Amino acid sequence: MGFLKRFLKTTYRDNAAGKARSSFESLSEDQLETHLRIAKYGNFMLTDAIRPSYDLEVVPQAGYRHDIYTDKETGIKIPVLMASASREILFDLFIDLLDPLGYEVDVVLETSHDGANNQHQDLYREHMDLPVLKSTLYDYEDLLLNDGCAGIAVLNPQIPLEVQFDEHKLLIMYGQGIEQFEQTLEEYGIPHINDLKFITEAEHVHSSSDESIEELEQLKYRLGIEFEHSDSI
């Protein structure tokens, strides 16, 4: 019942497709629990952080695709890579994707545990040595993999490049020169799929726990978090 209890704690927070009716609405508790216990789709293994809709509008799979982010204020277009990877390689892949950022980086720890009205908090730490950061993140690998209300972004504003490991456990890379990231994805066997759909592009649900909130507080202390502000998800 562990996953079910965590799921019920966060209850249907997301309905990305904007459906009038949720695919979960008419399920019995047994049907819901059975669905939430399914972590493997083909060769793709999900973490405990998130589950797709009951009707599987998007079936989780490994892959990456190119995208473009347009800054609303400046109109500047920034190349983006979005990727999903199976649980057994996901965290190691994330760590290796940080290498192009250089020796000193800024860190943003993202949390929506206490968010109201779709708010989340961004918790900042500037000027952290990358080897120290990697060591710290490995100490909290389980939290970052399995908490559906926590994510982390690592960036070097001087380059600029950014790698985001978001609360959906997707990998998002921003900036010029993202071919460096593409090479790492291919080394891990992540295929390029032009029309790839991610779990965020359909109804999905997040999981968290009180234990995760406590661990996140510990991670904030280890990272030396200095300040925060709220943003819409």
N, C-alpha and C positions, 0 to 999 in steps of 0.2 A: 504493500500500500504506500510505500515511500514516495514514489513519483506522483501518485494520485493526490496525496496530501499536499505536496508542493504545488501541484497544478491548481488545486482548489484554492490555494492561498492567493494565486494571481489571476485566476478565472478570466479566460477569454479577453485578455487585455487588447489583443490586436485583431483586427479584421481588415487587413490591408487591401482586400479587393473591394471593400465597401458594400458587401452583400447586405441585403435587407434581412436575410435569414442566415443564421449560423448553421454550419453542418453539424455542430455539436448539440443543437437545441433539443432534439428529440431522442437522444441516446439514453439508454439505461446506464446505471452506474457500472454494470459489468462490461457493457460495450465500450464505455469511456475508458475504463481501466485497461481493457485489452488493447485499445488503440494506443494509449499512452505508454504502454509497456513495449511497443514495437520500436526498436531502435535501429534496425537494419533493413535497408531497402536495396536488394541486390548485393553489391559489394560495398555499399556506402553505409557507414556506421555513424549515427547521430550521437552527440553528447547528450547529457541529461537536461541541457538548458532549454531545449525547444522541441516542439513537435508540429508536424504539418496538420492541415485540416483533415477531418475525418474522411471527406470525399476525395482526398489526395489530388486536389486541383494542380498542385505542383509536387512531383515526386522528387525527394532529395537525391542529388547525384553530385559526383565530383566534376569539377570543370572550372574554366574561367572565361571571361569575355571582356572585351574592350568597351569603354563607355567614355562620356565626356561630362565633366562638371562645369557649369557656367556660373561664375561669380555674379550674384545679383547686383552688387554695387558697381563693379568695374566692367562687367561683361566679358572678362577674360575667361577663355575656355581652357580647362585643365584636363589633360589625359587621365583616365582612371582605368585601373584593372580591378575587377571584382572576381573573387574566387571562393569556391567551397571545396573542402577536403574532408576525407573520412577521419573519424576520431583518432585512429591509431597513428596518424602522421600529422594531424592538424597542428598541435602545439609546437613540435619541432620545426615544421614548415614556417610557422609564424616567427619563431626565433631566428631562423636563417634569413627570412625576408628583411630583418632589421639591419643586416650588414651594410647595405648601400647607404645607410643614413650617416655613417661616420662614427667617430669615437665618442663625441659628446652630443646628447640628444635632450629634447624636452619630452615630458610624459604627461598625458591627460588620462586620468582614471575616470571612467564614465559610469554612473550609477542611476538607476531609476527605482530603487527600493522604496523610497519615500515620496516618489513623484506623484503629484496630484495634477489632474487635467493634462495628462501626457507630458509632464515635465521630467527632466532629468538634470542631474548635477554633473558638472565638469570640474574635476579636481586636478590642479596643475602642480607640476614639479618641473622647474627649468634646470638646465645644465647638469645632467646626470651622465656619468660615464657609462657607456653602453655595456661593457662587461659586468659592471656592478648591477645594472638593471636586469640583464639576462639572468644572473644568478638569483636575484630576488624574485623574478617572475617564475622561475622554475620551482621555487619554494611554495608558490601559490598556484601551481599548474591546475590542480583539481578545482579550485575556486573559479579560475578564469575559464576553464572548459565547461563547467557544469552549472554556473549561475546565469540564469537567463535575464538577470537584471543588472549585469555588470559587463563592461567592456573596457578596452584600453587602446589608446592611440599613442604612437611614438613618432616624433617628427624632428626634422632638422630644418628650421626656418631659413637657415643660411643657404641651403641648396636650391630650392626647397623641395623636400620629399616627405611623405607621410605614409605610415602603415597603420591601418586600423584593424583591430580584432574586436568586432562589435558584439553586442549582447546576443545576436543571432548566431554567433560563431562563424560569421563570414569574414573573409580577409579582403580589405579594400585598400588599394594603393593609389596615391595621388602624386602627380608632379611630372615634370619633364624628365626624360630618361628612364621611363618605367620599363624599358626593355630589360634592364637589370633584374627586375622582379619577374618578368616573364621567363627569363632563363632559369631562375630558381624553381618556378612552378613546373616547368617542363622537366627539370632534373628530378622532381618528386613524382613525375608521371601524371600531372594534372593536365587533362586535355583542353585544348582551345575549342570552345563550342560557341559559335556566333549567336545562336538563338537560345542560349541557356537561360532558364528561368530559375530564380532563387526562391527559397522558402518565404522570403519577405514579400514576394509578389502575389501572395494569396493569403487566405486566412491561416493563422498559425497561433500557437500558444506558447507562453514562456513559463519556466519553472524556477523557483528559488526557495530559500529556506531561511529560518532564523539563524542557523549556523553560518550560512553564507554571509549574512549581514555582519556577524561578529568577525569573521575572517577578513572581510573587506575593511573593517576598521583597523585590523592589524596591518593589512597591506598599506593602507594610507600612512600609518606611522612609519613603516619600513621605507616607503618612498619619500618621506619628508614632505608630505603635501602641505602647501602653504595657504591656498585660498581656493574659492570655488565660486561658480555662478550657475544659474539655471538657464536651460534652453529647452525649446520644444523638441520632442522626438520626431 
